[in-house]
Amino acid sequence: MREYFPTIYRNRSLADKLGKDIAQNTLSHAYIIEGPPGSGKKTFATQIAAALLCQNRYNEKRPLPCMVCERCRKATEGTSPDLIRIRREDNRATIGVDAIRYIRQDLYLSSNESDNKIYIIEEAHLMTPQAQNAFLKALEEPPFFVLFLLLSESGENLLDTVKSRAPTLYTERLRPDEIADYLLTHHKQAKKLKTTSPAAFDAVLTAAGGTIGNALNLLLSTRSKPAFTARTQADEILNKFFSRGSRSDFFVSFLSIVQKRKELSEVLSLIYLGLRDILVIKKFEDAELCFFTDRELLIEKTIQITTAVALRLSDATADAISALAKSANINTLMLNYANRCYKILTGRKA
Ligand SMILES: [Zn+2]
């Protein structure tokens, strides 16, 4: 049998399903690909595009996409004229009507090199309602050679009218051992961390919340310590664990954390790594640190927090990470998380 999407490492069941649809010519004209940041949405969409553009599409002896023909190469390099990517502009928080207007003008022009034309809308959940309404017209009756792929972190922000016209494919969360496999095969830094500090490596796997994208960010943050906001915010919360201040101060810190799912997931993962540092340094003062940079200061601070409390805070953080992954409402989630941490710190029963 012909092999479909041979380079897709994860999301195998999705790949098999779509392979079958391509073989039987039963592809829908639009799909929503939904999943957390770093779960392989872009890779997957690019591979679908390559499969439709591939010069060996009808050559049963080759896998699809073949990944060696010129059109496959152009699709993955981002230079294919028949693969159009719509992205949010750098200085804007949403994808507005103007981007959609561009699609509607371009839509009916025939493809350049192949029989198909693919539009990938990245961060489709950031389309304004007006943009989505404008897009509906294109979605309703696209030319036969067009495929739309809408990448989305959460279906919450997409209009029902859009969702009803594009089946949703969900990317999968990975188990920690699968993430470990991937990291160890693809990144030297991971091998190094696993050898020098197996516990830190395990902490990265747990804090990643099932996505390779998160795991990579964390892996990098164990090496370089740039002053970016996720770190600063995680630092602020961790400081609250050492000296919680007034109840309202405590809650304000939690609730003023970023409201974006992707960034919040990064902050929570860093808090988890910080708590891991606190736990290991209580046992071994020379243990390798993942989050904190000032060892002396950390040793001094950890006196204020018992191992039992740090463990329970760590559990609370892990639970918040997985609740976020299940698309819980962000405000409720942070409120529950703050409440639980506060109870742990004040010694009340959670
Ligand atoms: Zn090809």
Boltz pocket constraint, residues with backbone or C-beta under 6 A from the ligand:
constraints:
  - pocket:
      binder: B
      contacts: [[A, 50], [A, 53], [A, 54], [A, 55], [A, 56], [A, 57], [A, 65], [A, 66], [A, 67], [A, 68], [A, 69], [A, 70], [A, 71], [A, 72], [A, 73]]
      max_distance: 6.0
